[in-house]
């Protein structure tokens, strides 16, 4: 199926699973352009810590929607979906990333929710996750990842701004931009033990490639609560640069944070992508 030049390909998988390499291999062998579906790789000021494609990678095959968003710029799944829509009809897209919300919005549709007023977002920023969670309607609380503060806050903001729960908005979702029936959806399944090893090895490679310097360059104004500064490993390396952790402590904590993130991704994929074609890295 990947040989069909008109069939878009979707490649999902947890962080460090090898999905980017698979997407590039498909593009090289069968044609197409690699399109980013990772919410962190859109930001221009993080390359190393978000494992954005290297200059060598982008020289091999075209890559789109990587590193094009400013650090303090608002960017949501809606922004991403509109950018992907503009690419449809050109070269066959090979959409790859680990942000499940992007991929499900692409293949299942996205609710047309009005923008959140700045005052409501500012109010939400001051509230604890538990308070935000307590303010959600039961239908929405049952559908979202309640451990993810960003998801909880977004749901709270929607209810506060519109008077309707996020679940109700999603129930009215229109048709998807790219239904699974018109694509080849691949889910990279790396064995857990192998993924743990890959995560550690990749973070060490990031350190060797200058991750500490990248964090140092972004330390002025660094705010881990801002979406643009949520690169995994950045808070730990920032703490090291401030003298709060040794480098080895920062490394160990960053690897644990990455493993926890991969676990959340795998949970999402199992729950939402059961019909995707499983493949190995």
Protein Blocks (a to p, Z undefined) as FASTA:
>chain_A
ZZpmklccdddddehilpmmmmmmmmmmnopadddfbfklmpmkbmklnopacfklmmmp
ccehihkacfklccdfklmmmmmmmmgopacdddddjbfklmmmmmnopaddddddfklm
mmmmmpcfklmmmmpcfklmmmmcfklmklmmmmmmmmmmnopafklmmmmpccdfbdfk
lcccddddddfklmmmmmmmmmmmmmmnopmmmmmmmmgopafkbmklmcghjlmmmmmm
nopacfklmmmmmmmmmmmmmmmmmmmmmmmmmmbccddZZ
